[in-house]
Amino acid sequence: MSCLYKLCKEKVTCLVSVEDIYKNLPKDTHITLTDIEKMLKNLAYDGYIDMVTTEKKGKFFYCITLKEKGLAFPRERESQVRDIKRRTILMFVFATGSFVIGMILRNIFSC
């Protein structure tokens, strides 16, 4: 979705091919061209994009329009990252608290 957002952020609607999307993916991803087509369909089903398939000079292109949910993608991602950081910090605090309470109880009952 981040790749589509980069391609379509200036305009809400853009005309892209699967190869264009594949070129804009990070190099360390192991996604095939057929996987991209499946992902596009899933993003359309989930309400992120509207997608229309067109043919131009024998090549297939997708006319992709970002929906409201697609336009809000960067904010949603930031919110998820912030939530993961918060949960990690809380988990660390509770684990440390549990360790300290365990040590105190061990010292109390070992006498």
Biopython code that builds the backbone (N, CA, C, O; Angstrom):
import numpy as np
from Bio.PDB.StructureBuilder import StructureBuilder

atoms = [
    (1, "MET", "N", (0.825, -1.191, 0.000)),
    (1, "MET", "CA", (0.000, 0.000, 0.000)),
    (1, "MET", "C", (0.868, 1.253, 0.000)),
    (1, "MET", "O", (0.510, 2.258, -0.614)),
    (2, "SER", "N", (1.999, 1.197, 0.681)),
    (2, "SER", "CA", (2.859, 2.377, 0.710)),
    (2, "SER", "C", (3.388, 2.709, -0.686)),
    (2, "SER", "O", (3.546, 3.879, -1.032)),
    (3, "CYS", "N", (3.656, 1.687, -1.477)),
    (3, "CYS", "CA", (4.120, 1.893, -2.854)),
    (3, "CYS", "C", (3.025, 2.581, -3.684)),
    (3, "CYS", "O", (3.313, 3.518, -4.428)),
    (4, "LEU", "N", (1.792, 2.128, -3.561)),
    (4, "LEU", "CA", (0.686, 2.751, -4.279)),
    (4, "LEU", "C", (0.461, 4.176, -3.803)),
    (4, "LEU", "O", (0.160, 5.065, -4.600)),
    (5, "TYR", "N", (0.606, 4.387, -2.517)),
    (5, "TYR", "CA", (0.428, 5.738, -1.987)),
    (5, "TYR", "C", (1.478, 6.684, -2.571)),
    (5, "TYR", "O", (1.169, 7.827, -2.908)),
    (6, "LYS", "N", (2.714, 6.208, -2.689)),
    (6, "LYS", "CA", (3.772, 7.035, -3.275)),
    (6, "LYS", "C", (3.466, 7.365, -4.735)),
    (6, "LYS", "O", (3.697, 8.485, -5.191)),
    (7, "LEU", "N", (2.942, 6.373, -5.462)),
    (7, "LEU", "CA", (2.642, 6.593, -6.877)),
    (7, "LEU", "C", (1.449, 7.519, -7.078)),
    (7, "LEU", "O", (1.405, 8.265, -8.056)),
    (8, "CYS", "N", (0.486, 7.481, -6.169)),
    (8, "CYS", "CA", (-0.767, 8.206, -6.372)),
    (8, "CYS", "C", (-0.974, 9.377, -5.415)),
    (8, "CYS", "O", (-2.066, 9.946, -5.397)),
    (9, "LYS", "N", (0.021, 9.760, -4.622)),
    (9, "LYS", "CA", (-0.225, 10.776, -3.605)),
    (9, "LYS", "C", (-0.432, 12.169, -4.186)),
    (9, "LYS", "O", (-1.171, 12.966, -3.609)),
    (10, "GLU", "N", (0.198, 12.481, -5.307)),
    (10, "GLU", "CA", (0.013, 13.799, -5.895)),
    (10, "GLU", "C", (-1.355, 13.905, -6.563)),
    (10, "GLU", "O", (-2.028, 14.933, -6.480)),
    (11, "LYS", "N", (-1.744, 12.831, -7.219)),
    (11, "LYS", "CA", (-3.069, 12.755, -7.816)),
    (11, "LYS", "C", (-3.800, 11.649, -7.086)),
    (11, "LYS", "O", (-3.180, 10.674, -6.661)),
    (12, "VAL", "N", (-5.063, 11.779, -6.937)),
    (12, "VAL", "CA", (-5.824, 10.729, -6.269)),
    (12, "VAL", "C", (-5.958, 9.519, -7.185)),
    (12, "VAL", "O", (-6.087, 8.392, -6.707)),
    (13, "THR", "N", (-5.930, 9.742, -8.488)),
    (13, "THR", "CA", (-6.052, 8.666, -9.462)),
    (13, "THR", "C", (-4.771, 8.581, -10.284)),
    (13, "THR", "O", (-4.214, 9.598, -10.696)),
    (14, "CYS", "N", (-4.314, 7.352, -10.515)),
    (14, "CYS", "CA", (-3.114, 7.186, -11.335)),
    (14, "CYS", "C", (-3.268, 5.931, -12.201)),
    (14, "CYS", "O", (-4.037, 5.025, -11.883)),
    (15, "LEU", "N", (-2.529, 5.909, -13.279)),
    (15, "LEU", "CA", (-2.518, 4.790, -14.211)),
    (15, "LEU", "C", (-1.161, 4.109, -14.090)),
    (15, "LEU", "O", (-0.138, 4.693, -14.448)),
    (16, "VAL", "N", (-1.147, 2.875, -13.586)),
    (16, "VAL", "CA", (0.112, 2.162, -13.356)),
    (16, "VAL", "C", (0.007, 0.742, -13.885)),
    (16, "VAL", "O", (-1.079, 0.173, -13.996)),
    (17, "SER", "N", (1.167, 0.189, -14.208)),
    (17, "SER", "CA", (1.225, -1.219, -14.593)),
    (17, "SER", "C", (1.807, -2.005, -13.428)),
    (17, "SER", "O", (2.343, -1.429, -12.482)),
    (18, "VAL", "N", (1.697, -3.304, -13.505)),
    (18, "VAL", "CA", (2.247, -4.166, -12.464)),
    (18, "VAL", "C", (3.760, -3.984, -12.408)),
    (18, "VAL", "O", (4.351, -4.027, -11.329)),
    (19, "GLU", "N", (4.385, -3.782, -13.558)),
    (19, "GLU", "CA", (5.832, -3.587, -13.595)),
    (19, "GLU", "C", (6.249, -2.300, -12.878)),
    (19, "GLU", "O", (7.282, -2.265, -12.210)),
    (20, "ASP", "N", (5.438, -1.240, -13.019)),
    (20, "ASP", "CA", (5.729, 0.014, -12.314)),
    (20, "ASP", "C", (5.695, -0.196, -10.804)),
    (20, "ASP", "O", (6.557, 0.296, -10.076)),
    (21, "ILE", "N", (4.709, -0.919, -10.356)),
    (21, "ILE", "CA", (4.592, -1.203, -8.927)),
    (21, "ILE", "C", (5.767, -2.056, -8.474)),
    (21, "ILE", "O", (6.337, -1.821, -7.408)),
    (22, "TYR", "N", (6.128, -3.043, -9.280)),
    (22, "TYR", "CA", (7.233, -3.936, -8.927)),
    (22, "TYR", "C", (8.558, -3.172, -8.826)),
    (22, "TYR", "O", (9.383, -3.458, -7.958)),
    (23, "LYS", "N", (8.752, -2.199, -9.722)),
    (23, "LYS", "CA", (9.986, -1.403, -9.703)),
    (23, "LYS", "C", (10.078, -0.525, -8.454)),
    (23, "LYS", "O", (11.176, -0.252, -7.970)),
    (24, "ASN", "N", (8.939, -0.085, -7.933)),
    (24, "ASN", "CA", (8.931, 0.806, -6.777)),
    (24, "ASN", "C", (8.941, 0.075, -5.442)),
    (24, "ASN", "O", (9.000, 0.714, -4.391)),
    (25, "LEU", "N", (8.886, -1.255, -5.467)),
    (25, "LEU", "CA", (8.947, -2.020, -4.227)),
    (25, "LEU", "C", (10.376, -2.014, -3.690)),
    (25, "LEU", "O", (11.327, -1.892, -4.463)),
    (26, "PRO", "N", (10.534, -2.145, -2.377)),
    (26, "PRO", "CA", (11.898, -2.264, -1.829)),
    (26, "PRO", "C", (12.594, -3.496, -2.395)),
    (26, "PRO", "O", (11.950, -4.502, -2.689)),
    (27, "LYS", "N", (13.898, -3.411, -2.543)),
    (27, "LYS", "CA", (14.671, -4.480, -3.183)),
    (27, "LYS", "C", (14.687, -5.780, -2.373)),
    (27, "LYS", "O", (14.873, -6.858, -2.938)),
    (28, "ASP", "N", (14.493, -5.686, -1.060)),
    (28, "ASP", "CA", (14.588, -6.881, -0.231)),
    (28, "ASP", "C", (13.282, -7.679, -0.156)),
    (28, "ASP", "O", (13.235, -8.707, 0.519)),
    (29, "THR", "N", (12.227, -7.229, -0.831)),
    (29, "THR", "CA", (10.969, -7.980, -0.816)),
    (29, "THR", "C", (11.004, -9.078, -1.869)),
    (29, "THR", "O", (11.599, -8.914, -2.934)),
    (30, "HIS", "N", (10.381, -10.164, -1.569)),
    (30, "HIS", "CA", (10.332, -11.310, -2.480)),
    (30, "HIS", "C", (8.890, -11.498, -2.950)),
    (30, "HIS", "O", (8.230, -12.477, -2.603)),
    (31, "ILE", "N", (8.421, -10.545, -3.742)),
    (31, "ILE", "CA", (7.053, -10.555, -4.241)),
    (31, "ILE", "C", (7.099, -10.708, -5.751)),
    (31, "ILE", "O", (7.861, -10.025, -6.434)),
    (32, "THR", "N", (6.270, -11.616, -6.264)),
    (32, "THR", "CA", (6.212, -11.823, -7.707)),
    (32, "THR", "C", (5.131, -10.932, -8.317)),
    (32, "THR", "O", (4.356, -10.298, -7.602)),
    (33, "LEU", "N", (5.095, -10.896, -9.630)),
    (33, "LEU", "CA", (4.100, -10.070, -10.322)),
    (33, "LEU", "C", (2.683, -10.560, -10.064)),
    (33, "LEU", "O", (1.761, -9.753, -9.953)),
    (34, "THR", "N", (2.499, -11.876, -9.966)),
    (34, "THR", "CA", (1.161, -12.409, -9.679)),
    (34, "THR", "C", (0.747, -12.082, -8.247)),
    (34, "THR", "O", (-0.437, -11.881, -7.978)),
    (35, "ASP", "N", (1.713, -12.025, -7.325)),
    (35, "ASP", "CA", (1.399, -11.638, -5.947)),
    (35, "ASP", "C", (0.908, -10.195, -5.898)),
    (35, "ASP", "O", (0.018, -9.861, -5.117)),
    (36, "ILE", "N", (1.491, -9.349, -6.732)),
    (36, "ILE", "CA", (1.084, -7.941, -6.765)),
    (36, "ILE", "C", (-0.360, -7.828, -7.220)),
    (36, "ILE", "O", (-1.126, -7.042, -6.662)),
    (37, "GLU", "N", (-0.740, -8.603, -8.225)),
    (37, "GLU", "CA", (-2.123, -8.567, -8.707)),
    (37, "GLU", "C", (-3.090, -9.010, -7.615)),
    (37, "GLU", "O", (-4.156, -8.417, -7.450)),
    (38, "LYS", "N", (-2.724, -10.044, -6.871)),
    (38, "LYS", "CA", (-3.570, -10.514, -5.772)),
    (38, "LYS", "C", (-3.679, -9.449, -4.681)),
    (38, "LYS", "O", (-4.754, -9.225, -4.126)),
    (39, "MET", "N", (-2.554, -8.797, -4.379)),
    (39, "MET", "CA", (-2.556, -7.753, -3.355)),
    (39, "MET", "C", (-3.427, -6.573, -3.767)),
    (39, "MET", "O", (-4.135, -6.002, -2.937)),
    (40, "LEU", "N", (-3.378, -6.208, -5.039)),
    (40, "LEU", "CA", (-4.221, -5.116, -5.524)),
    (40, "LEU", "C", (-5.696, -5.452, -5.366)),
    (40, "LEU", "O", (-6.493, -4.607, -4.958)),
    (41, "LYS", "N", (-6.056, -6.686, -5.691)),
    (41, "LYS", "CA", (-7.449, -7.103, -5.524)),
    (41, "LYS", "C", (-7.854, -7.072, -4.058)),
    (41, "LYS", "O", (-8.963, -6.654, -3.726)),
    (42, "ASN", "N", (-6.949, -7.517, -3.173)),
    (42, "ASN", "CA", (-7.249, -7.497, -1.741)),
    (42, "ASN", "C", (-7.390, -6.071, -1.219)),
    (42, "ASN", "O", (-8.254, -5.799, -0.385)),
    (43, "LEU", "N", (-6.548, -5.159, -1.703)),
    (43, "LEU", "CA", (-6.668, -3.762, -1.289)),
    (43, "LEU", "C", (-7.989, -3.160, -1.769)),
    (43, "LEU", "O", (-8.588, -2.334, -1.080)),
    (44, "ALA", "N", (-8.433, -3.573, -2.939)),
    (44, "ALA", "CA", (-9.727, -3.105, -3.438)),
    (44, "ALA", "C", (-10.859, -3.671, -2.585)),
    (44, "ALA", "O", (-11.801, -2.948, -2.259)),
    (45, "TYR", "N", (-10.783, -4.941, -2.222)),
    (45, "TYR", "CA", (-11.804, -5.552, -1.369)),
    (45, "TYR", "C", (-11.841, -4.910, 0.019)),
    (45, "TYR", "O", (-12.911, -4.765, 0.610)),
    (46, "ASP", "N", (-10.673, -4.528, 0.537)),
    (46, "ASP", "CA", (-10.592, -3.938, 1.869)),
    (46, "ASP", "C", (-10.982, -2.460, 1.895)),
    (46, "ASP", "O", (-11.084, -1.872, 2.971)),
    (47, "GLY", "N", (-11.196, -1.866, 0.749)),
    (47, "GLY", "CA", (-11.672, -0.490, 0.693)),
    (47, "GLY", "C", (-10.593, 0.566, 0.663)),
    (47, "GLY", "O", (-10.869, 1.732, 0.944)),
    (48, "TYR", "N", (-9.369, 0.191, 0.330)),
    (48, "TYR", "CA", (-8.289, 1.168, 0.229)),
    (48, "TYR", "C", (-8.270, 1.844, -1.138)),
    (48, "TYR", "O", (-7.975, 3.035, -1.241)),
    (49, "ILE", "N", (-8.585, 1.085, -2.188)),
    (49, "ILE", "CA", (-8.489, 1.622, -3.552)),
    (49, "ILE", "C", (-9.696, 1.182, -4.371)),
    (49, "ILE", "O", (-10.370, 0.202, -4.051)),
    (50, "ASP", "N", (-9.943, 1.927, -5.423)),
    (50, "ASP", "CA", (-10.823, 1.494, -6.515)),
    (50, "ASP", "C", (-9.908, 1.155, -7.667)),
    (50, "ASP", "O", (-8.963, 1.890, -7.952)),
    (51, "MET", "N", (-10.179, 0.049, -8.329)),
    (51, "MET", "CA", (-9.263, -0.411, -9.370)),
    (51, "MET", "C", (-10.050, -0.796, -10.614)),
    (51, "MET", "O", (-11.040, -1.524, -10.545)),
    (52, "VAL", "N", (-9.587, -0.290, -11.753)),
    (52, "VAL", "CA", (-10.164, -0.640, -13.042)),
    (52, "VAL", "C", (-9.022, -1.095, -13.931)),
    (52, "VAL", "O", (-7.993, -0.425, -14.018)),
    (53, "THR", "N", (-9.197, -2.231, -14.592)),
    (53, "THR", "CA", (-8.172, -2.757, -15.480)),
    (53, "THR", "C", (-8.401, -2.216, -16.887)),
    (53, "THR", "O", (-9.519, -2.253, -17.400)),
    (54, "THR", "N", (-7.338, -1.714, -17.507)),
    (54, "THR", "CA", (-7.421, -1.225, -18.877)),
    (54, "THR", "C", (-6.276, -1.824, -19.685)),
    (54, "THR", "O", (-5.295, -2.319, -19.131)),
    (55, "GLU", "N", (-6.422, -1.770, -20.991)),
    (55, "GLU", "CA", (-5.374, -2.267, -21.878)),
    (55, "GLU", "C", (-4.951, -1.141, -22.807)),
    (55, "GLU", "O", (-5.786, -0.447, -23.387)),
    (56, "LYS", "N", (-3.648, -0.973, -22.937)),
    (56, "LYS", "CA", (-3.123, 0.077, -23.801)),
    (56, "LYS", "C", (-1.914, -0.481, -24.530)),
    (56, "LYS", "O", (-0.927, -0.856, -23.898)),
    (57, "LYS", "N", (-1.979, -0.538, -25.826)),
    (57, "LYS", "CA", (-0.900, -1.052, -26.661)),
    (57, "LYS", "C", (-0.480, -2.465, -26.255)),
    (57, "LYS", "O", (0.708, -2.789, -26.240)),
    (58, "GLY", "N", (-1.443, -3.283, -25.934)),
    (58, "GLY", "CA", (-1.164, -4.671, -25.606)),
    (58, "GLY", "C", (-0.686, -4.912, -24.186)),
    (58, "GLY", "O", (-0.417, -6.056, -23.820)),
    (59, "LYS", "N", (-0.573, -3.873, -23.381)),
    (59, "LYS", "CA", (-0.151, -4.019, -21.987)),
    (59, "LYS", "C", (-1.325, -3.704, -21.075)),
    (59, "LYS", "O", (-2.146, -2.834, -21.368)),
    (60, "PHE", "N", (-1.387, -4.422, -19.976)),
    (60, "PHE", "CA", (-2.445, -4.178, -19.006)),
    (60, "PHE", "C", (-1.996, -3.129, -18.002)),
    (60, "PHE", "O", (-0.879, -3.168, -17.486)),
    (61, "PHE", "N", (-2.892, -2.197, -17.742)),
    (61, "PHE", "CA", (-2.659, -1.145, -16.767)),
    (61, "PHE", "C", (-3.804, -1.141, -15.772)),
    (61, "PHE", "O", (-4.903, -1.611, -16.065)),
    (62, "TYR", "N", (-3.535, -0.612, -14.610)),
    (62, "TYR", "CA", (-4.560, -0.455, -13.594)),
    (62, "TYR", "C", (-4.789, 1.028, -13.367)),
    (62, "TYR", "O", (-3.846, 1.782, -13.126)),
    (63, "CYS", "N", (-6.029, 1.435, -13.443)),
    (63, "CYS", "CA", (-6.416, 2.788, -13.082)),
    (63, "CYS", "C", (-6.808, 2.720, -11.607)),
    (63, "CYS", "O", (-7.864, 2.191, -11.258)),
    (64, "ILE", "N", (-5.958, 3.255, -10.761)),
    (64, "ILE", "CA", (-6.143, 3.127, -9.326)),
    (64, "ILE", "C", (-6.549, 4.477, -8.743)),
    (64, "ILE", "O", (-5.897, 5.494, -8.981)),
    (65, "THR", "N", (-7.625, 4.468, -7.984)),
    (65, "THR", "CA", (-8.100, 5.644, -7.290)),
    (65, "THR", "C", (-8.046, 5.351, -5.798)),
    (65, "THR", "O", (-8.621, 4.369, -5.329)),
    (66, "LEU", "N", (-7.361, 6.198, -5.067)),
    (66, "LEU", "CA", (-7.284, 6.026, -3.621)),
    (66, "LEU", "C", (-8.610, 6.439, -2.996)),
    (66, "LEU", "O", (-9.128, 7.524, -3.258)),
    (67, "LYS", "N", (-9.145, 5.558, -2.170)),
    (67, "LYS", "CA", (-10.357, 5.887, -1.429)),
    (67, "LYS", "C", (-9.965, 6.597, -0.138)),
    (67, "LYS", "O", (-8.781, 6.824, 0.111)),
    (68, "GLU", "N", (-10.943, 6.946, 0.675)),
    (68, "GLU", "CA", (-10.677, 7.654, 1.918)),
    (68, "GLU", "C", (-9.726, 6.870, 2.818)),
    (68, "GLU", "O", (-8.818, 7.437, 3.426)),
    (69, "LYS", "N", (-9.943, 5.582, 2.892)),
    (69, "LYS", "CA", (-9.084, 4.728, 3.715)),
    (69, "LYS", "C", (-7.662, 4.683, 3.159)),
    (69, "LYS", "O", (-6.701, 4.616, 3.926)),
    (70, "GLY", "N", (-7.521, 4.719, 1.854)),
    (70, "GLY", "CA", (-6.207, 4.730, 1.221)),
    (70, "GLY", "C", (-5.475, 6.043, 1.428)),
    (70, "GLY", "O", (-4.256, 6.061, 1.595)),
    (71, "LEU", "N", (-6.221, 7.149, 1.416)),
    (71, "LEU", "CA", (-5.607, 8.454, 1.651)),
    (71, "LEU", "C", (-5.148, 8.599, 3.105)),
    (71, "LEU", "O", (-4.210, 9.343, 3.391)),
    (72, "ALA", "N", (-5.809, 7.889, 4.016)),
    (72, "ALA", "CA", (-5.458, 7.957, 5.437)),
    (72, "ALA", "C", (-4.385, 6.934, 5.806)),
    (72, "ALA", "O", (-4.052, 6.798, 6.983)),
    (73, "PHE", "N", (-3.848, 6.225, 4.846)),
    (73, "PHE", "CA", (-2.880, 5.160, 5.122)),
    (73, "PHE", "C", (-1.663, 5.619, 5.923)),
    (73, "PHE", "O", (-1.297, 4.930, 6.875)),
    (74, "PRO", "N", (-1.006, 6.752, 5.597)),
    (74, "PRO", "CA", (0.172, 7.158, 6.377)),
    (74, "PRO", "C", (-0.157, 7.421, 7.853)),
    (74, "PRO", "O", (0.615, 7.055, 8.739)),
    (75, "ARG", "N", (-1.303, 8.055, 8.111)),
    (75, "ARG", "CA", (-1.696, 8.297, 9.497)),
    (75, "ARG", "C", (-1.981, 6.997, 10.230)),
    (75, "ARG", "O", (-1.629, 6.847, 11.400)),
    (76, "GLU", "N", (-2.619, 6.059, 9.541)),
    (76, "GLU", "CA", (-2.911, 4.753, 10.137)),
    (76, "GLU", "C", (-1.621, 4.008, 10.470)),
    (76, "GLU", "O", (-1.513, 3.376, 11.521)),
    (77, "ARG", "N", (-0.654, 4.086, 9.575)),
    (77, "ARG", "CA", (0.626, 3.416, 9.800)),
    (77, "ARG", "C", (1.369, 4.040, 10.982)),
    (77, "ARG", "O", (1.922, 3.321, 11.814)),
    (78, "GLU", "N", (1.386, 5.375, 11.061)),
    (78, "GLU", "CA", (2.014, 6.044, 12.198)),
    (78, "GLU", "C", (1.339, 5.650, 13.504)),
    (78, "GLU", "O", (2.007, 5.444, 14.517)),
    (79, "SER", "N", (0.033, 5.546, 13.478)),
    (79, "SER", "CA", (-0.711, 5.143, 14.665)),
    (79, "SER", "C", (-0.352, 3.720, 15.080)),
    (79, "SER", "O", (-0.218, 3.434, 16.270)),
    (80, "GLN", "N", (-0.198, 2.837, 14.116)),
    (80, "GLN", "CA", (0.190, 1.457, 14.427)),
    (80, "GLN", "C", (1.593, 1.399, 15.017)),
    (80, "GLN", "O", (1.826, 0.658, 15.972)),
    (81, "VAL", "N", (2.523, 2.158, 14.472)),
    (81, "VAL", "CA", (3.894, 2.179, 14.988)),
    (81, "VAL", "C", (3.906, 2.724, 16.415)),
    (81, "VAL", "O", (4.583, 2.185, 17.290)),
    (82, "ARG", "N", (3.152, 3.791, 16.637)),
    (82, "ARG", "CA", (3.068, 4.384, 17.974)),
    (82, "ARG", "C", (2.470, 3.387, 18.971)),
    (82, "ARG", "O", (2.931, 3.295, 20.109)),
    (83, "ASP", "N", (1.447, 2.643, 18.545)),
    (83, "ASP", "CA", (0.810, 1.649, 19.401)),
    (83, "ASP", "C", (1.774, 0.504, 19.735)),
    (83, "ASP", "O", (1.802, 0.030, 20.871)),
    (84, "ILE", "N", (2.554, 0.064, 18.761)),
    (84, "ILE", "CA", (3.536, -1.006, 19.005)),
    (84, "ILE", "C", (4.606, -0.532, 19.992)),
    (84, "ILE", "O", (5.006, -1.282, 20.882)),
    (85, "LYS", "N", (5.067, 0.704, 19.836)),
    (85, "LYS", "CA", (6.064, 1.248, 20.769)),
    (85, "LYS", "C", (5.490, 1.321, 22.182)),
    (85, "LYS", "O", (6.163, 0.966, 23.150)),
    (86, "ARG", "N", (4.255, 1.780, 22.295)),
    (86, "ARG", "CA", (3.614, 1.889, 23.603)),
    (86, "ARG", "C", (3.469, 0.518, 24.255)),
    (86, "ARG", "O", (3.750, 0.364, 25.443)),
    (87, "ARG", "N", (3.038, -0.465, 23.497)),
    (87, "ARG", "CA", (2.886, -1.816, 24.036)),
    (87, "ARG", "C", (4.230, -2.411, 24.453)),
    (87, "ARG", "O", (4.316, -3.098, 25.471)),
    (88, "THR", "N", (5.257, -2.153, 23.684)),
    (88, "THR", "CA", (6.588, -2.668, 24.029)),
    (88, "THR", "C", (7.082, -2.053, 25.328)),
    (88, "THR", "O", (7.622, -2.758, 26.181)),
    (89, "ILE", "N", (6.904, -0.754, 25.486)),
    (89, "ILE", "CA", (7.323, -0.092, 26.715)),
    (89, "ILE", "C", (6.533, -0.619, 27.902)),
    (89, "ILE", "O", (7.110, -0.895, 28.954)),
    (90, "LEU", "N", (5.214, -0.763, 27.750)),
    (90, "LEU", "CA", (4.398, -1.301, 28.845)),
    (90, "LEU", "C", (4.812, -2.726, 29.199)),
    (90, "LEU", "O", (4.859, -3.084, 30.376)),
    (91, "MET", "N", (5.109, -3.528, 28.202)),
    (91, "MET", "CA", (5.533, -4.900, 28.449)),
    (91, "MET", "C", (6.853, -4.912, 29.225)),
    (91, "MET", "O", (7.026, -5.712, 30.146)),
    (92, "PHE", "N", (7.774, -4.036, 28.858)),
    (92, "PHE", "CA", (9.048, -3.951, 29.561)),
    (92, "PHE", "C", (8.842, -3.506, 31.009)),
    (92, "PHE", "O", (9.456, -4.058, 31.922)),
    (93, "VAL", "N", (7.976, -2.507, 31.219)),
    (93, "VAL", "CA", (7.703, -2.019, 32.573)),
    (93, "VAL", "C", (7.074, -3.117, 33.424)),
    (93, "VAL", "O", (7.485, -3.314, 34.568)),
    (94, "PHE", "N", (6.098, -3.826, 32.897)),
    (94, "PHE", "CA", (5.454, -4.898, 33.661)),
    (94, "PHE", "C", (6.413, -6.050, 33.929)),
    (94, "PHE", "O", (6.384, -6.634, 35.012)),
    (95, "ALA", "N", (7.262, -6.385, 32.963)),
    (95, "ALA", "CA", (8.230, -7.463, 33.177)),
    (95, "ALA", "C", (9.229, -7.070, 34.261)),
    (95, "ALA", "O", (9.580, -7.887, 35.112)),
    (96, "THR", "N", (9.682, -5.831, 34.229)),
    (96, "THR", "CA", (10.614, -5.360, 35.256)),
    (96, "THR", "C", (9.936, -5.340, 36.622)),
    (96, "THR", "O", (10.524, -5.755, 37.621)),
    (97, "GLY", "N", (8.698, -4.856, 36.659)),
    (97, "GLY", "CA", (7.946, -4.844, 37.921)),
    (97, "GLY", "C", (7.731, -6.245, 38.467)),
    (97, "GLY", "O", (7.869, -6.468, 39.670)),
    (98, "SER", "N", (7.400, -7.182, 37.609)),
    (98, "SER", "CA", (7.211, -8.566, 38.042)),
    (98, "SER", "C", (8.505, -9.150, 38.588)),
    (98, "SER", "O", (8.486, -9.868, 39.587)),
    (99, "PHE", "N", (9.616, -8.853, 37.949)),
    (99, "PHE", "CA", (10.913, -9.342, 38.423)),
    (99, "PHE", "C", (11.232, -8.779, 39.803)),
    (99, "PHE", "O", (11.670, -9.513, 40.689)),
    (100, "VAL", "N", (11.014, -7.475, 39.988)),
    (100, "VAL", "CA", (11.308, -6.838, 41.275)),
    (100, "VAL", "C", (10.405, -7.402, 42.362)),
    (100, "VAL", "O", (10.888, -7.717, 43.450)),
    (101, "ILE", "N", (9.134, -7.537, 42.106)),
    (101, "ILE", "CA", (8.204, -8.099, 43.095)),
    (101, "ILE", "C", (8.583, -9.539, 43.412)),
    (101, "ILE", "O", (8.522, -9.951, 44.571)),
    (102, "GLY", "N", (8.969, -10.303, 42.412)),
    (102, "GLY", "CA", (9.417, -11.684, 42.638)),
    (102, "GLY", "C", (10.649, -11.749, 43.525)),
    (102, "GLY", "O", (10.731, -12.604, 44.407)),
    (103, "MET", "N", (11.600, -10.865, 43.303)),
    (103, "MET", "CA", (12.809, -10.830, 44.135)),
    (103, "MET", "C", (12.470, -10.434, 45.574)),
    (103, "MET", "O", (13.020, -10.999, 46.519)),
    (104, "ILE", "N", (11.577, -9.476, 45.738)),
    (104, "ILE", "CA", (11.169, -9.073, 47.085)),
    (104, "ILE", "C", (10.481, -10.219, 47.809)),
    (104, "ILE", "O", (10.791, -10.500, 48.967)),
    (105, "LEU", "N", (9.540, -10.888, 47.126)),
    (105, "LEU", "CA", (8.836, -12.022, 47.739)),
    (105, "LEU", "C", (9.798, -13.167, 48.052)),
    (105, "LEU", "O", (9.645, -13.829, 49.078)),
    (106, "ARG", "N", (10.763, -13.408, 47.206)),
    (106, "ARG", "CA", (11.743, -14.462, 47.459)),
    (106, "ARG", "C", (12.546, -14.138, 48.722)),
    (106, "ARG", "O", (12.786, -15.017, 49.550)),
    (107, "ASN", "N", (12.958, -12.884, 48.868)),
    (107, "ASN", "CA", (13.717, -12.486, 50.045)),
    (107, "ASN", "C", (12.860, -12.546, 51.316)),
    (107, "ASN", "O", (13.367, -12.900, 52.381)),
    (108, "ILE", "N", (11.586, -12.210, 51.217)),
    (108, "ILE", "CA", (10.708, -12.255, 52.386)),
    (108, "ILE", "C", (10.490, -13.693, 52.845)),
    (108, "ILE", "O", (10.596, -13.980, 54.037)),
    (109, "PHE", "N", (10.187, -14.602, 51.917)),
    (109, "PHE", "CA", (9.845, -15.961, 52.288)),
    (109, "PHE", "C", (11.053, -16.894, 52.438)),
    (109, "PHE", "O", (10.887, -18.028, 52.888)),
    (110, "SER", "N", (12.217, -16.466, 52.089)),
    (110, "SER", "CA", (13.388, -17.339, 52.238)),
    (110, "SER", "C", (13.959, -17.285, 53.664)),
    (110, "SER", "O", (14.780, -18.131, 54.020)),
    (111, "CYS", "N", (13.561, -16.355, 54.450)),
    (111, "CYS", "CA", (14.089, -16.250, 55.812)),
    (111, "CYS", "C", (13.585, -17.304, 56.719)),
    (111, "CYS", "O", (13.950, -17.333, 57.894)),
]
sb = StructureBuilder()
sb.init_structure("model")
sb.init_model(0)
sb.init_chain("A")
sb.init_seg("    ")
for serial, (resi, resn, name, xyz) in enumerate(atoms, 1):
    if name == "N":
        sb.init_residue(resn, " ", resi, " ")
    sb.init_atom(name, np.array(xyz, "f"), 0.0, 1.0, " ", f" {name:<3s}", serial, name[0])
structure = sb.get_structure()
